[in-house]
Amino acid sequence: MQVSQTNLAGELLLNLGRPGDGPLHERVKRALRSAIREGRIEVGTALPPSRQLAGDLGCSRWAVTEAYGQLVAEGYLEARSGSATRVRWSNDSGTEAERPADRHAPAARFDLAPGLPDLRAFPRRRWADAVRDQLTNAAFTEFGYPPPGGHLRLRRLLAEYLGRSRGVIATPRDVTVCASVTDGVRRMCQALLADGITAVGCEEPGWTRLREVIRATGVEPVPVRVDDGGLRVDDLTGRPGLRAVLTAPAHQFPLGAVLVPERRAALLDWARRVDGVVLEDDYDAEFRYDRRPVAAVQGMDPSRVVLFKSLSKTLSPALGIGWMVAPPRWTDQLRQIDQVATQPSTTDQLAFASLLESGAYDRHLRACRHRYRNRRDTLVRALTAQLPGASISGIAAGLHLILRLSTTVDTSAVVTAAAARSLRVADLAAYHATDDRADHGLVLGYGNLADSMVNEAVRHLREAVEESR
């Protein structure tokens, strides 16, 4: 029996009914039995000592011990000498004396799905030291409510870092700390809606979650095709009334394209003509392996571009730290549009600020670039050797690539066959919002794949492809 130290009296309200409903020990027994049958007390939970529960209920200890004894006799409780009285009964048909097992799908042994960095490489010690240092040395005033827009120290350091590494033009006033890119896009869409903008162009194919977030705010996501040169900006001009577009110019997901220079200029020209705004998702822009990363579009016209970024691809999505860089026209709305928006804790904001200030974040990114470049090279070699009929596309950057398969292969069946081999992969078709799915292949993420497992993972993938022809 799995042991739980939950304190029943502190967590559960027992309704004993009225004095006329019978003897007190019977009312205690009925209340406990109801709580167990309704699932409010799980199997294995330790009930409080009889003296403690009697004090909490305002009754005699005898009434509680009598109720416990009757429930033991009925099979609801189990009493062992020298141990607490515990819940034995469960309405789960699988077992009588065990807690129902978690029904979450087991983690895949080989993770080739996109969206995660190398979680094994999270700098635990540096992060723990940074958090400990802030908890030890921060002024007591830092433990109040987080200031709107994020901590000033972090916003100042982010403005400096983004200017140095991404060519972003910003002051601390322009930076707003949020929980993630999706959180930032959600807030921006609410601001757009308040300004009368009811549609946002979205890359097709593109990140499904962002389309869902946009639609959930009441704004319409309008598909705009992507090719090898990035977003097809000319397609925007044929959409009357469209004044906002979401794009990832540094490294598009999932096709892995970079927005070519002439389209960058055309995109900003379009935004000026329609009095619109460009939402720039700076998706995994730090990881370019064949040359230096291209600068952010925001630096070309800070008055027309809102840039979004988070730590989900560089450190961990579990930290829940992201940021937006917006023109003054939008900054106040972004901070006021949702007064109850979740913000990262002040402690975590200051810990990240410490990593930025000390250079530890830069060193972490350099180490990641080296690791991911080598892992991508290993993956490409393995795919070329074991799946010679397939082709690989997407620039040498980021945390994913595209494996294009023969049209005789059912990609959805490959995903299913791979899952049966404890291998996670993603179907490229899943990122399309329209039925025009000329792309045929798989999206393979290598961020969270152990180096030692690359060749074995590709072997399982080859078997899944052969099975799905």
C-alpha positions as CSV (number, residue, x, y, z in Angstrom):
1,M,0.0,0.0,0.0
2,Q,1.4,3.4,-1.0
3,V,1.8,5.6,2.0
4,S,0.4,9.2,2.1
5,Q,1.1,11.6,4.9
6,T,-2.0,13.7,4.1
7,N,-3.5,15.0,7.3
8,L,-7.2,14.2,7.1
9,A,-8.4,16.7,9.6
10,G,-6.5,19.5,7.9
11,E,-7.6,18.7,4.4
12,L,-11.1,17.2,4.7
13,L,-14.4,18.6,5.9
14,L,-16.6,16.0,7.6
15,N,-20.3,16.6,7.7
16,L,-21.6,14.9,10.9
17,G,-25.2,15.9,10.3
18,R,-27.6,17.0,13.1
19,P,-27.6,15.6,16.6
20,G,-30.9,13.9,15.9
21,D,-29.4,11.8,13.1
22,G,-28.2,9.1,15.5
23,P,-25.4,8.3,17.9
24,L,-22.2,10.4,17.4
25,H,-20.0,7.5,16.6
26,E,-22.5,6.4,13.9
27,R,-22.4,9.9,12.4
28,V,-18.6,10.0,12.4
29,K,-18.6,6.6,10.7
30,R,-21.1,7.7,8.0
31,A,-19.1,10.9,7.3
32,L,-15.8,9.0,7.0
33,R,-17.4,6.3,4.8
34,S,-18.9,8.9,2.5
35,A,-15.6,10.7,2.1
36,I,-13.9,7.4,1.2
37,R,-16.6,6.3,-1.2
38,E,-16.6,9.7,-2.9
39,G,-12.9,9.5,-3.4
40,R,-12.0,12.5,-1.2
41,I,-9.7,10.2,0.8
42,E,-7.5,8.1,-1.4
43,V,-6.3,4.6,-0.9
44,G,-3.4,4.5,1.5
45,T,-4.1,7.8,3.1
46,A,-3.2,7.9,6.8
47,L,-6.1,9.1,9.0
48,P,-5.3,11.3,12.0
49,P,-4.9,9.8,15.4
50,S,-8.2,9.3,17.2
51,R,-7.3,11.9,19.9
52,Q,-6.5,14.5,17.3
53,L,-9.6,13.9,15.2
54,A,-11.8,13.9,18.3
55,G,-10.4,17.3,19.2
56,D,-11.0,18.7,15.7
57,L,-14.6,17.4,15.7
58,G,-15.4,18.4,19.2
59,C,-16.4,14.9,20.3
60,S,-15.1,12.1,22.6
61,R,-12.2,10.0,21.6
62,W,-14.4,6.9,22.1
63,A,-16.7,8.0,19.3
64,V,-13.8,8.2,16.9
65,T,-12.2,4.9,17.9
66,E,-15.6,3.2,17.6
67,A,-16.1,4.6,14.1
68,Y,-12.6,3.6,13.1
69,G,-13.2,0.0,14.4
70,Q,-16.5,-0.4,12.6
71,L,-14.9,0.8,9.3
72,V,-12.0,-1.6,9.7
73,A,-14.6,-4.4,10.2
74,E,-16.4,-3.3,7.0
75,G,-13.1,-3.2,5.0
76,Y,-12.9,0.5,4.5
77,L,-9.9,1.0,6.8
78,E,-6.9,-1.0,7.8
79,A,-5.3,-0.8,11.3
80,R,-1.8,-2.2,12.0
81,S,-0.1,-2.2,15.3
82,G,2.4,0.6,15.6
83,S,1.1,2.3,12.4
84,A,-1.5,4.8,11.5
85,T,-5.0,3.7,10.5
86,R,-5.2,3.9,6.7
87,V,-7.8,3.8,4.0
88,R,-8.1,0.4,2.4
89,W,-11.2,0.6,0.2
90,S,-11.2,1.9,-3.3
91,N,-13.9,2.0,-5.9
92,D,-11.3,1.2,-8.6
93,S,-12.1,-2.3,-9.9
94,G,-8.4,-3.1,-10.6
95,T,-7.3,-3.6,-7.0
96,E,-8.6,-3.2,-3.5
97,A,-5.6,-2.1,-1.5
98,E,-3.5,-0.2,-4.0
99,R,-3.7,3.3,-5.2
100,P,-4.9,3.5,-8.9
101,A,-1.9,3.8,-11.2
102,D,-1.2,7.0,-13.1
103,R,-2.7,6.8,-16.5
104,H,-0.1,9.1,-18.2
105,A,1.6,7.7,-21.3
106,P,5.1,6.5,-20.5
107,A,7.9,8.7,-21.8
108,A,9.4,7.6,-25.0
109,R,12.9,6.2,-24.8
110,F,14.0,8.0,-28.0
111,D,12.8,11.5,-28.2
112,L,12.9,12.9,-31.8
113,A,9.9,15.1,-31.4
114,P,10.5,18.9,-31.8
115,G,10.1,21.5,-29.2
116,L,12.5,20.7,-26.4
117,P,16.2,21.6,-25.7
118,D,18.6,19.1,-24.1
119,L,17.0,18.8,-20.6
120,R,20.0,16.8,-19.4
121,A,22.1,19.8,-20.0
122,F,20.1,22.2,-17.8
123,P,22.7,24.1,-15.6
124,R,21.3,22.9,-12.3
125,R,24.1,24.0,-10.1
126,R,24.4,27.4,-11.7
127,W,20.7,27.9,-11.5
128,A,20.5,26.7,-7.9
129,D,23.4,28.9,-6.9
130,A,21.8,31.9,-8.6
131,V,18.5,31.3,-6.8
132,R,20.2,30.7,-3.5
133,D,22.2,33.9,-3.9
134,Q,19.0,36.0,-4.6
135,L,17.2,34.4,-1.6
136,T,20.1,35.2,0.6
137,N,21.1,38.7,-0.5
138,A,18.0,40.3,-2.1
139,A,16.4,43.1,-0.1
140,F,13.3,42.3,1.8
141,T,11.3,44.6,-0.5
142,E,11.9,42.1,-3.4
143,F,9.5,39.7,-1.8
144,G,6.5,41.8,-2.5
145,Y,4.3,41.6,-5.7
146,P,6.3,41.6,-8.9
147,P,6.3,45.0,-10.6
148,P,4.2,45.3,-13.8
149,G,6.2,44.4,-16.8
150,G,8.8,42.5,-14.9
151,H,11.8,43.3,-12.7
152,L,13.6,46.4,-13.8
153,R,17.0,44.8,-13.4
154,L,16.1,41.9,-15.7
155,R,14.5,44.3,-18.2
156,R,17.7,46.4,-18.3
157,L,19.9,43.4,-18.8
158,L,17.6,41.9,-21.5
159,A,17.7,45.2,-23.4
160,E,21.5,45.1,-23.3
161,Y,21.8,41.4,-24.2
162,L,19.3,41.6,-27.1
163,G,21.1,44.6,-28.5
164,R,24.4,42.9,-28.4
165,S,23.3,39.4,-29.6
166,R,20.3,40.0,-31.8
167,G,20.6,43.6,-33.0
168,V,17.5,44.6,-31.2
169,I,16.9,48.3,-30.5
170,A,15.2,48.6,-27.1
171,T,15.3,50.3,-23.7
172,P,14.2,48.7,-20.5
173,R,10.9,50.5,-20.9
174,D,10.2,48.5,-24.1
175,V,10.8,45.1,-22.5
176,T,7.9,43.3,-20.8
177,V,8.5,40.0,-19.0
178,C,5.9,37.3,-19.5
179,A,5.6,33.5,-19.0
180,S,6.3,32.3,-22.5
181,V,6.0,33.2,-26.2
182,T,2.5,31.9,-26.3
183,D,1.6,34.0,-23.3
184,G,3.1,37.1,-25.0
185,V,1.3,36.4,-28.2
186,R,-2.0,35.9,-26.3
187,R,-1.5,39.3,-24.6
188,M,-0.6,40.9,-27.9
189,C,-3.7,39.5,-29.6
190,Q,-5.9,41.0,-26.9
191,A,-4.2,44.4,-27.5
192,L,-4.7,44.0,-31.2
193,L,-8.4,43.2,-30.7
194,A,-8.8,46.3,-28.5
195,D,-7.3,48.3,-31.3
196,G,-9.7,46.9,-33.9
197,I,-7.4,44.4,-35.5
198,T,-9.3,41.1,-35.8
199,A,-7.0,38.9,-37.9
200,V,-3.3,37.9,-37.7
201,G,-1.4,36.3,-40.6
202,C,0.2,33.0,-39.5
203,E,2.9,31.0,-41.3
204,E,1.5,28.0,-43.1
205,P,2.7,25.5,-42.0
206,G,3.5,26.8,-38.6
207,W,3.5,26.1,-34.9
208,T,0.0,24.8,-34.1
209,R,-0.1,26.0,-30.5
210,L,0.3,29.6,-31.5
211,R,-2.6,29.4,-34.0
212,E,-4.7,27.9,-31.2
213,V,-3.8,30.7,-28.8
214,I,-4.6,33.4,-31.4
215,R,-8.0,31.8,-32.1
216,A,-8.8,31.5,-28.4
217,T,-8.5,35.3,-28.0
218,G,-11.1,35.9,-30.7
219,V,-8.6,36.9,-33.4
220,E,-8.7,35.0,-36.7
221,P,-5.4,33.3,-37.7
222,V,-5.0,33.7,-41.5
223,P,-2.7,31.1,-43.2
224,V,0.1,32.6,-45.2
225,R,2.3,30.2,-47.1
226,V,6.0,29.7,-46.5
227,D,8.6,28.5,-48.9
228,D,12.4,28.2,-49.0
229,G,12.7,32.0,-48.7
230,G,10.5,32.2,-45.6
231,L,7.1,33.9,-45.4
232,R,5.7,34.8,-48.8
233,V,5.2,38.5,-48.1
234,D,3.5,39.1,-51.5
235,D,0.6,37.0,-50.3
236,L,-0.1,39.5,-47.6
237,T,-1.1,42.2,-50.1
238,G,-4.0,40.1,-51.3
239,R,-5.6,40.0,-47.9
240,P,-7.6,43.3,-47.5
241,G,-8.0,44.3,-43.9
242,L,-5.1,42.2,-42.7
243,R,-2.8,44.4,-40.6
244,A,-0.8,42.0,-38.4
245,V,1.3,39.0,-39.1
246,L,3.2,36.5,-37.0
247,T,6.5,35.1,-38.4
248,A,9.7,33.5,-37.3
249,P,12.2,35.1,-39.7
250,A,15.5,33.8,-38.2
251,H,14.5,30.1,-38.4
252,Q,11.0,29.2,-39.4
253,F,9.2,26.3,-37.8
254,P,8.8,23.7,-39.1
255,L,10.3,24.1,-42.6
256,G,13.6,25.6,-41.2
257,A,13.7,28.5,-43.7
258,V,15.3,31.9,-43.1
259,L,13.4,35.0,-44.3
260,V,15.5,36.3,-47.2
261,P,16.7,40.0,-47.1
262,E,14.4,41.3,-49.9
263,R,11.4,39.8,-48.1
264,R,12.5,41.4,-44.8
265,A,12.4,44.8,-46.5
266,A,9.1,44.0,-48.2
267,L,7.5,42.8,-44.9
268,L,8.3,46.1,-43.1
269,D,7.2,48.1,-46.2
270,W,3.8,46.2,-46.0
271,A,3.5,47.0,-42.3
272,R,4.0,50.7,-42.9
273,R,1.5,50.8,-45.9
274,V,-1.3,49.2,-43.9
275,D,-0.4,50.8,-40.5
276,G,0.2,47.3,-39.2
277,V,2.5,45.4,-36.9
278,V,4.8,42.4,-37.3
279,L,4.9,39.9,-34.5
280,E,8.4,38.4,-34.6
281,D,8.9,35.0,-33.0
282,D,12.6,34.8,-32.4
283,Y,12.4,31.0,-32.5
284,D,15.7,29.2,-31.5
285,A,17.6,32.0,-33.3
286,E,20.7,31.5,-31.1
287,F,21.5,28.1,-32.7
288,R,22.9,28.7,-36.2
289,Y,25.7,26.3,-37.1
290,D,26.9,27.2,-40.6
291,R,27.3,31.0,-40.0
292,R,26.4,33.7,-37.5
293,P,22.7,34.1,-36.8
294,V,20.9,36.8,-38.8
295,A,19.8,39.8,-36.8
296,A,16.3,40.3,-35.6
297,V,13.9,42.1,-38.0
298,Q,13.0,44.3,-35.0
299,G,16.2,46.2,-35.3
300,M,15.2,47.3,-38.8
301,D,12.1,49.1,-37.6
302,P,11.4,49.1,-33.9
303,S,8.2,51.1,-34.4
304,R,6.6,48.3,-36.4
305,V,7.8,45.1,-34.8
306,V,7.0,43.3,-31.5
307,L,9.6,40.6,-30.7
308,F,8.9,37.6,-28.6
309,K,11.4,35.2,-27.0
310,S,11.6,32.8,-24.0
311,L,13.9,30.4,-22.3
312,S,12.0,27.3,-23.4
313,K,14.5,26.5,-26.2
314,T,17.7,27.7,-24.4
315,L,17.3,26.6,-20.8
316,S,13.9,24.9,-20.1
317,P,10.2,25.5,-20.6
318,A,9.7,24.6,-17.0
319,L,11.1,28.0,-15.9
320,G,8.2,29.8,-17.4
321,I,10.2,32.9,-18.4
322,G,9.7,34.9,-21.6
323,W,9.7,38.5,-22.8
324,M,8.3,40.9,-25.4
325,V,10.0,43.9,-26.9
326,A,7.3,46.3,-28.2
327,P,7.0,49.9,-29.5
328,P,5.8,52.4,-26.9
329,R,2.4,52.3,-28.7
330,W,1.8,48.8,-27.5
331,T,3.8,48.5,-24.3
332,D,1.3,50.0,-22.0
333,Q,-1.5,48.0,-23.5
334,L,0.5,44.8,-23.1
335,R,1.0,45.4,-19.4
336,Q,-2.6,46.6,-18.7
337,I,-4.6,44.4,-21.0
338,D,-4.5,41.5,-18.6
339,Q,-4.0,42.6,-15.0
340,V,-4.1,39.0,-13.7
341,A,-1.6,37.6,-16.2
342,T,0.9,35.2,-14.6
343,Q,4.4,36.6,-14.2
344,P,7.5,34.6,-13.5
345,S,8.5,34.8,-9.8
346,T,10.7,37.6,-8.8
347,T,13.3,35.1,-7.5
348,D,13.5,33.4,-10.9
349,Q,13.7,36.7,-12.7
350,L,16.6,37.8,-10.6
351,A,18.3,34.4,-10.9
352,F,18.1,34.7,-14.7
353,A,19.4,38.3,-14.5
354,S,22.3,37.0,-12.5
355,L,23.2,34.5,-15.2
356,L,23.0,37.2,-17.8
357,E,25.1,39.6,-15.8
358,S,27.8,37.1,-15.0
359,G,28.1,35.8,-18.6
360,A,27.0,32.3,-17.5
361,Y,24.1,32.4,-19.9
362,D,26.4,33.2,-22.8
363,R,28.7,30.4,-21.9
364,H,25.7,28.0,-21.6
365,L,24.6,29.0,-25.1
366,R,28.1,28.5,-26.6
367,A,28.2,25.0,-25.1
368,C,24.8,24.2,-26.4
369,R,25.7,25.4,-29.9
370,H,28.7,23.0,-30.0
371,R,26.6,20.1,-28.6
372,Y,23.6,20.6,-31.0
373,R,25.9,21.1,-34.0
374,N,27.6,17.8,-33.4
375,R,24.4,16.0,-32.6
376,R,22.8,17.3,-35.8
377,D,25.8,16.2,-37.8
378,T,25.6,12.7,-36.3
379,L,21.8,12.5,-37.0
380,V,22.2,13.6,-40.6
381,R,24.9,11.0,-41.2
382,A,22.8,8.3,-39.6
383,L,19.7,9.3,-41.7
384,T,21.7,9.4,-44.9
385,A,23.2,5.9,-44.2
386,Q,20.0,4.2,-43.1
387,L,17.3,6.0,-45.2
388,P,19.2,6.8,-48.4
389,G,15.9,7.4,-50.3
390,A,14.9,10.2,-48.1
391,S,16.1,13.8,-48.2
392,I,16.9,16.3,-45.5
393,S,15.9,19.9,-45.6
394,G,16.1,23.0,-43.4
395,I,19.1,25.1,-42.7
396,A,21.8,24.0,-40.3
397,A,20.3,25.7,-37.3
398,G,17.9,25.2,-34.4
399,L,16.8,22.0,-32.8
400,H,15.0,20.2,-35.7
401,L,15.2,19.2,-39.3
402,I,12.8,17.9,-41.9
403,L,13.0,14.4,-43.2
404,R,11.2,14.2,-46.6
405,L,9.9,10.7,-47.4
406,S,8.6,9.1,-50.5
407,T,4.9,9.6,-51.2
408,T,4.5,5.9,-51.0
409,V,5.2,6.1,-47.2
410,D,2.2,6.9,-45.0
411,T,3.8,9.4,-42.5
412,S,0.9,9.1,-40.0
413,A,1.5,5.4,-40.0
414,V,5.3,6.0,-39.4
415,V,4.4,8.1,-36.3
416,T,2.3,5.2,-35.0
417,A,4.9,2.5,-35.8
418,A,7.6,4.6,-34.2
419,A,5.6,5.1,-31.0
420,A,5.3,1.3,-30.8
421,R,9.1,1.3,-30.7
422,S,9.2,3.9,-28.0
423,L,10.3,6.6,-30.5
424,R,8.7,10.0,-30.7
425,V,8.5,11.7,-34.1
426,A,6.2,14.3,-35.6
427,D,4.3,14.3,-38.9
428,L,4.9,17.4,-40.9
429,A,1.2,17.4,-42.0
430,A,0.2,18.1,-38.4
431,Y,1.5,21.6,-38.6
432,H,-0.6,22.6,-41.6
433,A,-3.8,24.6,-41.1
434,T,-5.1,24.0,-44.6
435,D,-5.8,21.0,-46.8
436,D,-3.0,22.1,-49.2
437,R,-0.4,19.8,-47.8
438,A,2.2,19.5,-50.5
439,D,4.9,18.8,-47.9
440,H,5.4,15.1,-47.1
441,G,7.7,14.1,-44.3
442,L,8.6,14.1,-40.7
443,V,9.8,16.8,-38.3
444,L,12.7,15.4,-36.3
445,G,13.8,17.2,-33.2
446,Y,17.2,16.4,-31.8
447,G,17.4,18.8,-28.9
448,N,16.3,16.3,-26.2
449,L,17.9,13.2,-27.8
450,A,20.9,11.7,-26.0
451,D,24.0,11.6,-28.1
452,S,24.5,7.9,-27.4
453,M,21.0,7.1,-28.7
454,V,21.1,8.8,-32.1
455,N,22.1,5.7,-34.2
456,E,19.7,3.4,-32.4
457,A,16.9,5.9,-32.7
458,V,17.4,6.1,-36.5
459,R,17.5,2.3,-36.8
460,H,14.0,2.2,-35.1
461,L,12.9,5.0,-37.4
462,R,14.0,3.1,-40.5
463,E,12.1,0.0,-39.3
464,A,9.0,2.2,-38.8
465,V,9.3,3.7,-42.3
466,E,9.8,0.3,-43.9
467,E,6.7,-1.0,-42.1
468,S,4.6,1.9,-43.3
469,R,5.3,1.8,-47.0
